[in-house]
Amino acid sequence: MKIEDVEKKIKNLERNLKTRLPPYIKSIVAHDAVAMISDRVITKQRKAKGGQFSSYSTKPMLTSGHTDKSSRVWRAMASSKAKRKQLDWVTIKAGGVRDVHLFELKGGYAQLRRLEGFSNRSKSFEFTGEMWRTFGLKRTKQGKGELTMVLGGKNQASQKKMDMNSKREGVNIVDISQRELDKLALLIEKEMQKYINQQGLR
């Protein structure tokens, strides 16, 4: 092969890396990153650097029993006059206007989850699913020879929940692990090798 042909192939390869690789990373690699993080946190309840997340709180909490998160709690704890008499009640002003009656759930959020049929072994940060539904690629920043991807909640409510949960845990709950990064690096390497093969530069 002539040196001119090699130079041409290298230029074609560089062009492909600049034009085709970033869209691949933004779509396929970002999608896989989101899937791996979600699966690890929800299914395995593990932090990016290893170890389980903390247990759900057993600190007593107030609930109305009339929200999406407490309808079964109401049926179990306050669905009859006899049950309601056994509970400790408080009345608060909602928005400073309307009276709202709440009862104390002595087992806290852990008890609420148990009554609602969710596991309490360790935190998966999943209840309504709202936070995870919008977890994805928020933005990218492309510089010279690098592409930065920012993952998180794609709406304000979702990101706020991620931030609050991360603060409670003392770690970023949607951080990526080294093992996950290694898997993503392999995907990128395979894609790059495909471009190299196409130019006959194996």
SULVEN-V43265 format. One record per pair of residues at least 12 apart in sequence whose C-alpha atoms are under 8 Angstrom apart, sorted by the first residue. I is the first residue (numbers start at 1). J is the second residue. Records with the same first field share a line. If there is no record, write none. Layout:
I = J, J
//
This chain:
9 = 199, 200, 201
10 = 199
12 = 199
13 = 195, 196, 199
16 = 195
17 = 192, 195
21 = 191, 192
22 = 147
25 = 188
26 = 137, 140, 149
29 = 184, 187, 188
30 = 136, 137, 149
31 = 136, 137
32 = 184
33 = 176, 180, 184
34 = 135, 136, 137, 151
36 = 180
37 = 174, 175, 176, 180
38 = 132, 174
41 = 124, 125, 173, 174
42 = 123, 124, 125, 126
43 = 124
44 = 124
45 = 122, 123, 124
47 = 173, 175
48 = 173, 174, 175, 176, 177, 178
49 = 177, 178
52 = 122, 123
53 = 122, 123, 169
54 = 122, 123, 169
55 = 120, 121, 122, 123
56 = 109, 110, 120, 122, 123
57 = 108, 109, 110
58 = 106, 107, 108, 109, 110, 111
59 = 106, 107, 108, 109
60 = 104, 105, 106, 107, 108, 109
61 = 104, 105, 106, 107, 108, 109
62 = 102, 103, 104, 105
63 = 102, 103, 104, 105
64 = 100, 101, 102, 103
65 = 78, 102
68 = 128
69 = 112, 116, 127, 128
70 = 112, 116
71 = 116
72 = 115, 116
73 = 112, 115, 116
76 = 115
87 = 103, 104
88 = 103, 104
89 = 101, 102, 103, 104
90 = 102, 103
125 = 165
130 = 158
131 = 153, 157, 158, 159, 161, 162
132 = 153, 158
134 = 152, 153, 154, 155, 158
135 = 151, 152, 153, 154, 158
136 = 151, 152, 153, 154
137 = 149, 150, 151, 152, 154
138 = 150, 151, 152, 153, 154
139 = 151
152 = 174
162 = 174
//
